Amino acid sequence: MLELLLTSCIVTALTAATLASFAPVLDRMRVISLVADFHSALSRARHEAVRRGRRVDLLPLAVGDWRSGWCVAIDINNNQRIDAGELVLHRVATALPAGVEITPRMTDSKRTYLAFDPSGRPRTAASASVPQYGSVLFRLGEQRRKLLIGFLGRVRVCDPDRDGAAC
């Protein structure tokens, strides 16, 4: 019985040590998955804008907070929120991991949204001729990834810790 108790204590200690070392790996995988979901929604919004020949927005489900999820929609009244009667084309409403930070830095910093015009270019809510470009930083613990959105609508993902100034 004593040997069994000692063996189970050793296994428990080794398991606890191993799980602690996997936390950064799990955080990195969660951030990569979130960025992939967001990138997919951005691509969907751009594609739908070109296909439908009208402006299509990527909006947070809760006003000003991307952590609640996001949706691709046709925002008829241009208020950067989903109202009754507006068409939602795609929705990501999964619970994000605790501690996730999503920080947008866009040209129109007064509102939280991304929008594409019929040419596939990102546009601000204020003007169809002013591009909405910048970045969205995803962070969980020490893990970070950044989506860069160019003024022509090109989106790329980078790692600020690895890519440095290019990110």
Secondary structure as GFF3:
##gff-version 3
##sequence-region A 1 167
A	DSSP	alpha_helix	2	52	.	.	.	ID=ss1
A	DSSP	beta_strand	56	62	.	.	.	ID=ss2
A	DSSP	beta_strand	65	73	.	.	.	ID=ss3
A	DSSP	beta_strand	88	92	.	.	.	ID=ss4
A	DSSP	beta_strand	101	106	.	.	.	ID=ss5
A	DSSP	beta_strand	114	116	.	.	.	ID=ss6
A	DSSP	beta_strand	134	140	.	.	.	ID=ss7
A	DSSP	beta_strand	143	149	.	.	.	ID=ss8
A	DSSP	beta_strand	155	158	.	.	.	ID=ss9
A	DSSP	alpha_helix	160	163	.	.	.	ID=ss10
A	DSSP	three_ten_helix	164	166	.	.	.	ID=ss11
###
